[in-house]
């Protein structure tokens, strides 16, 4: 059952990192869910509302409230989709770029502190192994999407 143990370990590490990083988000008055939405928009540029909700895995009923709060704070804006007059795009504002710069610096510092506690060869192995796993999963997803 080593496979289940690996999955449990990923989950525990993810939760622990989340608990360590949460105070940085809360200091900005944001929840983890809101940070996830902002991160996706910052990373991808403008996205259709439905696409953004799908990428985050947030149910549509919850997503609308999250989006409304982030628009009200001036971090995101809804704009008409030039490719579909019925569609709406979500894009970041200059305030989002400023926020993400601040958060990136704080996150980098905290993550550096955490990961630098590991020996360098362990960090290199961890990165290489996770990259290999991610590439495998991406190939598998690509193959299954091609069959559908």
DOMI-444956 format. One record per atom (N, C-alpha, C, O): chain; x, y, z. Coordinates in nm, 4 decimals. Layout:
A_X_Y_Z
...
***
This chain:
A_0.0811_-0.1207_0.0000
A_0.0000_0.0000_0.0000
A_0.0849_0.1263_0.0000
A_0.0412_0.2305_0.0489
A_0.2046_0.1179_-0.0540
A_0.2934_0.2337_-0.0591
A_0.2307_0.3476_-0.1401
A_0.2572_0.4644_-0.1115
A_0.1489_0.3162_-0.2395
A_0.0874_0.4184_-0.3229
A_-0.0084_0.5043_-0.2414
A_-0.0102_0.6265_-0.2558
A_-0.0881_0.4403_-0.1556
A_-0.1805_0.5160_-0.0709
A_-0.1017_0.5993_0.0296
A_-0.1392_0.7125_0.0604
A_0.0057_0.5437_0.0797
A_0.0913_0.6174_0.1727
A_0.1476_0.7429_0.1046
A_0.1544_0.8491_0.1666
A_0.1879_0.7312_-0.0222
A_0.2376_0.8474_-0.0962
A_0.1288_0.9544_-0.1100
A_0.1545_1.0731_-0.0895
A_0.0087_0.9118_-0.1445
A_-0.1019_1.0058_-0.1589
A_-0.1304_1.0760_-0.0265
A_-0.1512_1.1973_-0.0237
A_-0.1315_1.0009_0.0823
A_-0.1540_1.0603_0.2145
A_-0.0419_1.1585_0.2486
A_-0.0672_1.2644_0.3060
A_0.0795_1.1239_0.2138
A_0.1925_1.2113_0.2417
A_0.1823_1.3419_0.1625
A_0.2059_1.4494_0.2176
A_0.1473_1.3334_0.0336
A_0.1257_1.4544_-0.0460
A_0.0212_1.5426_0.0205
A_0.0388_1.6639_0.0318
A_-0.0870_1.4811_0.0641
A_-0.1961_1.5554_0.1258
A_-0.1511_1.6241_0.2548
A_-0.1822_1.7411_0.2770
A_-0.0778_1.5515_0.3397
A_-0.0307_1.6106_0.4657
A_0.0659_1.7258_0.4403
A_0.0562_1.8295_0.5058
A_0.1580_1.7096_0.3470
A_0.2537_1.8165_0.3159
A_0.1792_1.9386_0.2616
A_0.2079_2.0517_0.3008
A_0.0844_1.9157_0.1722
A_0.0060_2.0252_0.1137
A_-0.0685_2.1023_0.2232
A_-0.0673_2.2254_0.2248
A_-0.1331_2.0294_0.3142
A_-0.2072_2.0959_0.4230
A_-0.1130_2.1734_0.5150
A_-0.1435_2.2855_0.5556
A_0.0008_2.1136_0.5474
A_0.0947_2.1821_0.6371
A_0.1523_2.3080_0.5722
A_0.1650_2.4117_0.6373
A_0.1867_2.2986_0.4452
A_0.2351_2.4183_0.3763
A_0.1248_2.5248_0.3716
A_0.1506_2.6435_0.3916
A_0.0030_2.4806_0.3452
A_-0.1101_2.5738_0.3428
A_-0.1272_2.6458_0.4758
A_-0.1514_2.7664_0.4784
A_-0.1148_2.5722_0.5867
A_-0.1275_2.6346_0.7191
A_-0.0136_2.7342_0.7442
A_-0.0346_2.8378_0.8072
A_0.1058_2.7030_0.6954
A_0.2196_2.7938_0.7137
A_0.2029_2.9214_0.6318
A_0.2427_3.0296_0.6750
A_0.1435_2.9078_0.5127
A_0.1333_3.0224_0.4225
A_0.0058_3.1046_0.4439
A_-0.0001_3.2213_0.4050
A_-0.0952_3.0444_0.5050
A_-0.2244_3.1117_0.5233
A_-0.2131_3.2483_0.5911
A_-0.2823_3.3413_0.5497
A_-0.1289_3.2641_0.6933
A_-0.1205_3.3971_0.7557
A_-0.0785_3.5076_0.6587
A_-0.1176_3.6231_0.6759
A_0.0001_3.4732_0.5578
A_0.0394_3.5731_0.4580
A_-0.0822_3.6203_0.3789
A_-0.0943_3.7386_0.3473
A_-0.1719_3.5274_0.3471
A_-0.2934_3.5625_0.2724
A_-0.3895_3.6397_0.3612
A_-0.4491_3.7390_0.3195
A_-0.4034_3.5921_0.4849
A_-0.4961_3.6572_0.5771
A_-0.4518_3.7997_0.6090
A_-0.5354_3.8868_0.6331
A_-0.3214_3.8235_0.6093
A_-0.2696_3.9589_0.6328
A_-0.3176_4.0544_0.5236
A_-0.3292_4.1749_0.5460
A_-0.3450_3.9998_0.4062
A_-0.3967_4.0802_0.2947
A_-0.5502_4.0788_0.2922
A_-0.6118_4.1376_0.2032
A_-0.6111_4.0116_0.3900
A_-0.7571_4.0044_0.3959
A_-0.8167_3.9094_0.2942
A_-0.9292_3.9299_0.2486
A_-0.7420_3.8047_0.2577
A_-0.7866_3.7116_0.1542
A_-0.7912_3.5690_0.2076
A_-0.7120_3.5306_0.2936
A_-0.8845_3.4924_0.1554
A_-0.8941_3.3505_0.1890
A_-0.8091_3.2699_0.0916
A_-0.7647_3.3214_-0.0110
A_-0.7875_3.1448_0.1243
A_-0.7147_3.0567_0.0340
A_-0.7842_3.0428_-0.1004
A_-0.7189_3.0384_-0.2046
A_-0.9164_3.0359_-0.0979
A_-0.9937_3.0255_-0.2221
A_-0.9750_3.1499_-0.3076
A_-0.9573_3.1405_-0.4291
A_-0.9789_3.2658_-0.2442
A_-0.9605_3.3902_-0.3196
A_-0.8199_3.3982_-0.3788
A_-0.8022_3.4431_-0.4920
A_-0.7214_3.3551_-0.3029
A_-0.5836_3.3536_-0.3532
A_-0.5719_3.2623_-0.4740
A_-0.5042_3.2961_-0.5711
A_-0.6372_3.1467_-0.4690
A_-0.6339_3.0530_-0.5817
A_-0.6891_3.1189_-0.7082
A_-0.6292_3.1074_-0.8151
A_-0.8021_3.1872_-0.6967
A_-0.8626_3.2550_-0.8117
A_-0.7679_3.3634_-0.8636
A_-0.7445_3.3735_-0.9841
A_-0.7139_3.4441_-0.7725
A_-0.6236_3.5517_-0.8143
A_-0.4985_3.4971_-0.8808
A_-0.4516_3.5523_-0.9804
A_-0.4441_3.3891_-0.8263
A_-0.3234_3.3273_-0.8831
A_-0.3494_3.2811_-1.0270
A_-0.2673_3.3032_-1.1160
A_-0.4653_3.2164_-1.0485
A_-0.4976_3.1669_-1.1832
A_-0.5088_3.2820_-1.2823
A_-0.4587_3.2731_-1.3943
A_-0.5750_3.3903_-1.2407
A_-0.5907_3.5048_-1.3315
A_-0.4554_3.5688_-1.3593
A_-0.4240_3.6017_-1.4737
A_-0.3756_3.5861_-1.2550
A_-0.2436_3.6471_-1.2729
A_-0.1566_3.5622_-1.3665
A_-0.0842_3.6151_-1.4508
A_-0.1651_3.4327_-1.3505
A_-0.0821_3.3419_-1.4297
A_-0.1301_3.3305_-1.5744
A_-0.0491_3.3264_-1.6670
A_-0.2617_3.3255_-1.5933
A_-0.3175_3.2981_-1.7266
A_-0.3602_3.4234_-1.8030
A_-0.3861_3.4148_-1.9230
A_-0.3683_3.5375_-1.7389
A_-0.4196_3.6574_-1.8051
A_-0.5703_3.6598_-1.7935
A_-0.6243_3.6304_-1.6868
A_-0.6390_3.6940_-1.9001
A_-0.7852_3.6961_-1.8931
A_-0.8405_3.5573_-1.9249
A_-0.7891_3.4851_-2.0102
A_-0.9466_3.5234_-1.8533
A_-1.0124_3.3933_-1.8699
A_-1.1633_3.4136_-1.8699
A_-1.2148_3.5062_-1.8073
A_-1.2326_3.3265_-1.9405
A_-1.3789_3.3271_-1.9324
A_-1.4181_3.2856_-1.7910
A_-1.3487_3.2067_-1.7268
A_-1.5284_3.3388_-1.7440
A_-1.5742_3.3093_-1.6079
A_-1.5888_3.1586_-1.5884
A_-1.5438_3.1051_-1.4871
A_-1.6502_3.0906_-1.6826
A_-1.6719_2.9458_-1.6690
A_-1.5398_2.8699_-1.6698
A_-1.5241_2.7712_-1.5980
A_-1.4454_2.9157_-1.7505
A_-1.3143_2.8514_-1.7575
A_-1.2396_2.8691_-1.6248
A_-1.1782_2.7751_-1.5745
A_-1.2455_2.9894_-1.5693
A_-1.1794_3.0169_-1.4424
A_-1.2400_2.9329_-1.3300
A_-1.1674_2.8776_-1.2474
A_-1.3708_2.9236_-1.3269
A_-1.4367_2.8405_-1.2253
A_-1.3932_2.6949_-1.2404
A_-1.3684_2.6269_-1.1408
A_-1.3838_2.6472_-1.3637
A_-1.3410_2.5095_-1.3879
A_-1.1971_2.4844_-1.3459
A_-1.1666_2.3794_-1.2892
A_-1.1086_2.5793_-1.3730
A_-0.9670_2.5644_-1.3363
A_-0.9476_2.5595_-1.1854
A_-0.8574_2.4918_-1.1361
A_-1.0316_2.6306_-1.1130
A_-1.0158_2.6361_-0.9680
A_-1.0891_2.5233_-0.8978
A_-1.0597_2.4927_-0.7822
A_-1.1849_2.4606_-0.9667
A_-1.2619_2.3531_-0.9043
A_-1.3626_2.4050_-0.8027
A_-1.4117_2.3285_-0.7197
A_-1.3935_2.5326_-0.8084
A_-1.4886_2.5927_-0.7148
A_-1.6278_2.5806_-0.7753
A_-1.6474_2.6153_-0.8917
A_-1.7251_2.5318_-0.6978
A_-1.8621_2.5211_-0.7508
A_-1.9143_2.6577_-0.7958
A_-1.8849_2.7588_-0.7321
A_-1.9918_2.6618_-0.9055
A_-2.0398_2.7901_-0.9590
A_-2.1114_2.8777_-0.8556
A_-2.0952_2.9997_-0.8571
A_-2.1893_2.8181_-0.7670
A_-2.2616_2.8989_-0.6679
A_-2.1647_2.9698_-0.5736
A_-2.1895_3.0837_-0.5339
A_-2.0566_2.9049_-0.5381
A_-1.9536_2.9649_-0.4523
A_-1.8675_3.0610_-0.5324
A_-1.8291_3.1671_-0.4831
A_-1.8377_3.0238_-0.6556
A_-1.7475_3.1031_-0.7383
A_-1.8010_3.2440_-0.7622
A_-1.7240_3.3400_-0.7603
A_-1.9294_3.2576_-0.7843
A_-1.9876_3.3894_-0.8107
A_-1.9622_3.4841_-0.6941
A_-1.9256_3.5998_-0.7149
A_-1.9812_3.4358_-0.5714
A_-1.9563_3.5199_-0.4543
A_-1.8096_3.5583_-0.4414
A_-1.7778_3.6727_-0.4090
A_-1.7202_3.4631_-0.4665
A_-1.5761_3.4896_-0.4611
A_-1.5409_3.5962_-0.5650
A_-1.4712_3.6929_-0.5343
A_-1.5886_3.5781_-0.6859
A_-1.5591_3.6725_-0.7932
A_-1.6142_3.8108_-0.7599
A_-1.5458_3.9112_-0.7803
A_-1.7365_3.8171_-0.7092
A_-1.7963_3.9466_-0.6722
A_-1.7099_4.0201_-0.5690
A_-1.6888_4.1408_-0.5803
A_-1.6601_3.9470_-0.4686
A_-1.5770_4.0100_-0.3647
A_-1.4461_4.0633_-0.4233
A_-1.4016_4.1726_-0.3883
A_-1.3852_3.9855_-0.5124
A_-1.2565_4.0268_-0.5702
A_-1.2738_4.1443_-0.6667
A_-1.1852_4.2291_-0.6774
A_-1.3861_4.1497_-0.7362
A_-1.4162_4.2640_-0.8229
A_-1.4410_4.3874_-0.7358
A_-1.3918_4.4959_-0.7669
A_-1.5172_4.3715_-0.6268
A_-1.5464_4.4837_-0.5376
A_-1.4195_4.5401_-0.4743
A_-1.4126_4.6598_-0.4462
A_-1.3199_4.4562_-0.4518
A_-1.1920_4.5018_-0.3954
A_-1.1014_4.5660_-0.4992
A_-0.9957_4.6195_-0.4656
A_-1.1429_4.5609_-0.6260
A_-1.0638_4.6235_-0.7310
A_-0.9468_4.5394_-0.7797
A_-0.8566_4.5907_-0.8459
A_-0.9477_4.4096_-0.7470
A_-0.8385_4.3219_-0.7892
A_-0.8655_4.2567_-0.9238
A_-0.7728_4.2290_-0.9999
A_-0.9923_4.2325_-0.9527
A_-1.0337_4.1725_-1.0799
A_-1.1404_4.2595_-1.1424
A_-1.2058_4.3397_-1.0757
A_-1.1565_4.2414_-1.2735
A_-1.2663_4.3090_-1.3424
A_-1.3267_4.2150_-1.4445
A_-1.2590_4.1299_-1.5021
A_-1.4558_4.2329_-1.4651
A_-1.5281_4.1591_-1.5689
A_-1.5324_4.2470_-1.6920
A_-1.5639_4.3657_-1.6836
A_-1.5002_4.1876_-1.8077
A_-1.5030_4.2621_-1.9339
A_-1.5699_4.1741_-2.0401
A_-1.5642_4.0514_-2.0319
A_-1.6329_4.2369_-2.1392
A_-1.6932_4.1573_-2.2467
A_-1.5857_4.0778_-2.3225
A_-1.4737_4.1248_-2.3426
A_-1.6226_3.9588_-2.3630
A_-1.5329_3.8737_-2.4416
A_-1.5431_3.9179_-2.5876
A_-1.6499_3.9047_-2.6474
A_-1.4350_3.9700_-2.6467
A_-1.4429_4.0155_-2.7858
A_-1.4719_3.9029_-2.8844
A_-1.5200_3.9285_-2.9948
A_-1.4435_3.7794_-2.8461
A_-1.4680_3.6662_-2.9344
A_-1.6081_3.6081_-2.9214
A_-1.6473_3.5230_-3.0012
A_-1.6846_3.6532_-2.8213
A_-1.8195_3.6004_-2.7973
A_-1.8980_3.7082_-2.7238
A_-1.8792_3.7291_-2.6039
A_-1.9856_3.7758_-2.7961
A_-2.0528_3.8918_-2.7364
A_-2.1369_3.8561_-2.6144
A_-2.1726_3.9449_-2.5370
A_-2.1695_3.7283_-2.5952
A_-2.2437_3.6875_-2.4756
A_-2.1502_3.6507_-2.3608
A_-2.1939_3.6399_-2.2462
A_-2.0222_3.6316_-2.3909
A_-1.9268_3.5862_-2.2898
A_-1.8659_3.6997_-2.2094
A_-1.8600_3.8145_-2.2534
A_-1.8215_3.6638_-2.0913
A_-1.7556_3.7585_-2.0020
A_-1.6170_3.7039_-1.9677
A_-1.6011_3.5856_-1.9375
A_-1.5181_3.7912_-1.9730
A_-1.3825_3.7562_-1.9323
A_-1.3539_3.8180_-1.7956
A_-1.4092_3.9217_-1.7592
A_-1.2680_3.7525_-1.7229
A_-1.2183_3.8069_-1.5967
A_-1.0709_3.8359_-1.6185
A_-0.9966_3.7521_-1.6694
A_-1.0297_3.9555_-1.5794
A_-0.8875_3.9887_-1.5903
A_-0.8451_4.0672_-1.4665
A_-0.9266_4.1264_-1.3957
A_-0.7154_4.0650_-1.4440
A_-0.6596_4.1342_-1.3292
A_-0.6465_4.2823_-1.3541
A_-0.6417_4.3278_-1.4684
A_-0.6409_4.3570_-1.2456
A_-0.6214_4.5014_-1.2507
A_-0.4776_4.5318_-1.2071
A_-0.4065_4.4423_-1.1613
A_-0.4352_4.6562_-1.2209
A_-0.3028_4.6923_-1.1680
A_-0.2909_4.6626_-1.0174
A_-0.1829_4.6285_-0.9693
A_-0.4006_4.6756_-0.9444
A_-0.3975_4.6445_-0.8003
A_-0.3651_4.4966_-0.7775
A_-0.2980_4.4624_-0.6801
A_-0.4122_4.4093_-0.8661
A_-0.3795_4.2663_-0.8541
A_-0.2299_4.2453_-0.8745
A_-0.1669_4.1707_-0.7995
A_-0.1735_4.3096_-0.9739
A_-0.0298_4.2945_-1.0000
A_0.0515_4.3396_-0.8785
A_0.1493_4.2742_-0.8420
A_0.0124_4.4497_-0.8160
A_0.0828_4.4986_-0.6963
A_0.0700_4.3985_-0.5815
A_0.1681_4.3676_-0.5138
A_-0.0511_4.3488_-0.5605
A_-0.0749_4.2512_-0.4543
A_0.0085_4.1259_-0.4766
A_0.0715_4.0758_-0.3835
A_0.0091_4.0753_-0.5986
A_0.0820_3.9525_-0.6270
A_0.2327_3.9721_-0.6124
A_0.3031_3.8791_-0.5731
A_0.2827_4.0899_-0.6431
A_0.4252_4.1183_-0.6208
A_0.4578_4.1110_-0.4716
A_0.5576_4.0509_-0.4320
A_0.3718_4.1734_-0.3884
A_0.3934_4.1693_-0.2431
A_0.3871_4.0274_-0.1910
A_0.4726_3.9844_-0.1135
A_0.2838_3.9542_-0.2346
A_0.2671_3.8168_-0.1877
A_0.3809_3.7270_-0.2342
A_0.4289_3.6429_-0.1582
A_0.4239_3.7443_-0.3579
A_0.5317_3.6603_-0.4109
A_0.6574_3.6766_-0.3272
A_0.7253_3.5785_-0.2970
A_0.6886_3.7995_-0.2897
A_0.8078_3.8231_-0.2084
A_0.7936_3.7560_-0.0717
A_0.8877_3.6928_-0.0238
A_0.6773_3.7691_-0.0092
A_0.6548_3.7081_0.1223
A_0.6555_3.5557_0.1119
A_0.7144_3.4879_0.1962
A_0.5901_3.5016_0.0089
A_0.5867_3.3564_-0.0101
A_0.7259_3.3015_-0.0362
A_0.7642_3.1990_0.0201
A_0.8015_3.3696_-0.1217
A_0.9372_3.3249_-0.1514
A_1.0197_3.3153_-0.0235
A_1.0915_3.2177_-0.0015
A_1.0084_3.4177_0.0602
A_1.0847_3.4176_0.1844
A_1.0479_3.3010_0.2746
A_1.1355_3.2326_0.3275
A_0.9180_3.2783_0.2921
A_0.8730_3.1690_0.3796
A_0.9077_3.0328_0.3205
A_0.9541_2.9444_0.3925
A_0.8862_3.0151_0.1918
A_0.9187_2.8872_0.1278
A_1.0688_2.8612_0.1275
A_1.1127_2.7477_0.1457
A_1.1466_2.9657_0.1069
A_1.2925_2.9505_0.1111
A_1.3349_2.9030_0.2495
A_1.4189_2.8139_0.2621
A_1.2761_2.9632_0.3543
A_1.3081_2.9242_0.4912
A_1.2735_2.7773_0.5151
A_1.3509_2.7042_0.5769
A_1.1572_2.7344_0.4662
A_1.1132_2.5957_0.4851
A_1.2034_2.4998_0.4083
A_1.2560_2.4042_0.4653
A_1.2212_2.5253_0.2791
A_1.2947_2.4304_0.1963
A_1.4448_2.4333_0.2209
A_1.5126_2.3327_0.1999
A_1.4972_2.5466_0.2650
A_1.6405_2.5518_0.2952
A_1.6751_2.4727_0.4208
A_1.7926_2.4480_0.4477
A_1.5750_2.4329_0.4973
A_1.6000_2.3475_0.6128
A_1.6348_2.2051_0.5689
A_1.6877_2.1264_0.6474
A_1.6049_2.1728_0.4432
A_1.6400_2.0412_0.3880
A_1.7805_2.0476_0.3276
A_1.8214_2.1519_0.2766
A_1.8538_1.9369_0.3332
A_1.9840_1.9345_0.2647
A_1.9649_1.9587_0.1143
A_1.8638_1.9187_0.0566
A_2.0614_2.0231_0.0531
A_2.0493_2.0604_-0.0881
A_2.0247_1.9398_-0.1792
A_1.9436_1.9482_-0.2714
A_2.0935_1.8276_-0.1548
A_2.0728_1.7105_-0.2402
A_1.9298_1.6592_-0.2268
A_1.8734_1.6086_-0.3238
A_1.8714_1.6711_-0.1100
A_1.7318_1.6308_-0.0893
A_1.6377_1.7227_-0.1683
A_1.5434_1.6752_-0.2316
A_1.6634_1.8543_-0.1644
A_1.5806_1.9497_-0.2403
A_1.5891_1.9203_-0.3890
A_1.4870_1.9194_-0.4576
A_1.7106_1.8959_-0.4404
A_1.7268_1.8663_-0.5834
A_1.6521_1.7398_-0.6224
A_1.5853_1.7361_-0.7257
A_1.6631_1.6359_-0.5400
A_1.5938_1.5095_-0.5664
A_1.4425_1.5295_-0.5638
A_1.3703_1.4773_-0.6487
A_1.3961_1.6054_-0.4655
A_1.2526_1.6312_-0.4527
A_1.1989_1.7013_-0.5775
A_1.0957_1.6620_-0.6319
A_1.2684_1.8036_-0.6219
A_1.2268_1.8758_-0.7428
A_1.2275_1.7820_-0.8633
A_1.1310_1.7785_-0.9397
A_1.3343_1.7070_-0.8806
A_1.3446_1.6170_-0.9963
A_1.2358_1.5107_-0.9935
A_1.1753_1.4811_-1.0965
A_1.2108_1.4538_-0.8777
A_1.1092_1.3489_-0.8675
A_0.9684_1.4038_-0.8908
A_0.8877_1.3408_-0.9592
A_0.9392_1.5201_-0.8346
A_0.8063_1.5788_-0.8555
A_0.7883_1.6222_-1.0004
A_0.6788_1.6093_-1.0552
A_0.8934_1.6732_-1.0630
A_0.8868_1.7078_-1.2060
A_0.8577_1.5837_-1.2896
A_0.7742_1.5875_-1.3799
A_0.9258_1.4746_-1.2598
A_0.9039_1.3499_-1.3344
A_0.7594_1.3027_-1.3179
A_0.6958_1.2629_-1.4155
A_0.7077_1.3069_-1.1961
A_0.5693_1.2657_-1.1720
A_0.4726_1.3574_-1.2454
A_0.3770_1.3099_-1.3067
A_0.4960_1.4870_-1.2400
A_0.4090_1.5818_-1.3078
A_0.4101_1.5605_-1.4590
A_0.3047_1.5641_-1.5227
A_0.5268_1.5386_-1.5164
A_0.5353_1.5147_-1.6612
A_0.4611_1.3873_-1.7007
A_0.3928_1.3837_-1.8030
A_0.4747_1.2841_-1.6200
A_0.4021_1.1599_-1.6468
A_0.2513_1.1848_-1.6449
A_0.1800_1.1417_-1.7355
A_0.2028_1.2538_-1.5423
A_0.0591_1.2805_-1.5315
A_0.0104_1.3684_-1.6463
A_-0.0998_1.3477_-1.6972
A_0.0905_1.4657_-1.6875
A_0.0528_1.5490_-1.8017
A_0.0414_1.4661_-1.9291
A_-0.0521_1.4844_-2.0070
A_0.1358_1.3753_-1.9505
A_0.1285_1.2878_-2.0694
A_0.0030_1.2017_-2.0643
A_-0.0671_1.1869_-2.1644
A_-0.0247_1.1452_-1.9477
A_-0.1435_1.0606_-1.9324
A_-0.2707_1.1401_-1.9600
A_-0.3607_1.0918_-2.0287
A_-0.2784_1.2628_-1.9064
A_-0.3956_1.3477_-1.9308
A_-0.4092_1.3789_-2.0784
A_-0.5194_1.3745_-2.1330
A_-0.2986_1.4104_-2.1435
A_-0.3012_1.4416_-2.2854
A_-0.3502_1.3253_-2.3680
A_-0.4269_1.3423_-2.4628
A_-0.3046_1.2055_-2.3307
A_-0.3472_1.0852_-2.4030
A_-0.4943_1.0577_-2.3814
A_-0.5642_1.0191_-2.4750
A_-0.5431_1.0769_-2.2589
A_-0.6844_1.0482_-2.2327
A_-0.7735_1.1526_-2.2975
A_-0.8848_1.1207_-2.3394
A_-0.7264_1.2786_-2.3068
A_-0.8048_1.3821_-2.3746
A_-0.8087_1.3555_-2.5241
A_-0.9080_1.3851_-2.5906
A_-0.7010_1.2997_-2.5766
A_-0.6970_1.2681_-2.7194
A_-0.7917_1.1571_-2.7561
A_-0.8400_1.1519_-2.8693
A_-0.8199_1.0667_-2.6617
A_-0.9106_0.9538_-2.6867
A_-1.0566_0.9941_-2.6746
A_-1.1445_0.9303_-2.7327
A_-1.0821_1.0996_-2.5994
A_-1.2213_1.1378_-2.5718
A_-1.2895_1.1984_-2.6908
A_-1.4066_1.2353_-2.6827
***
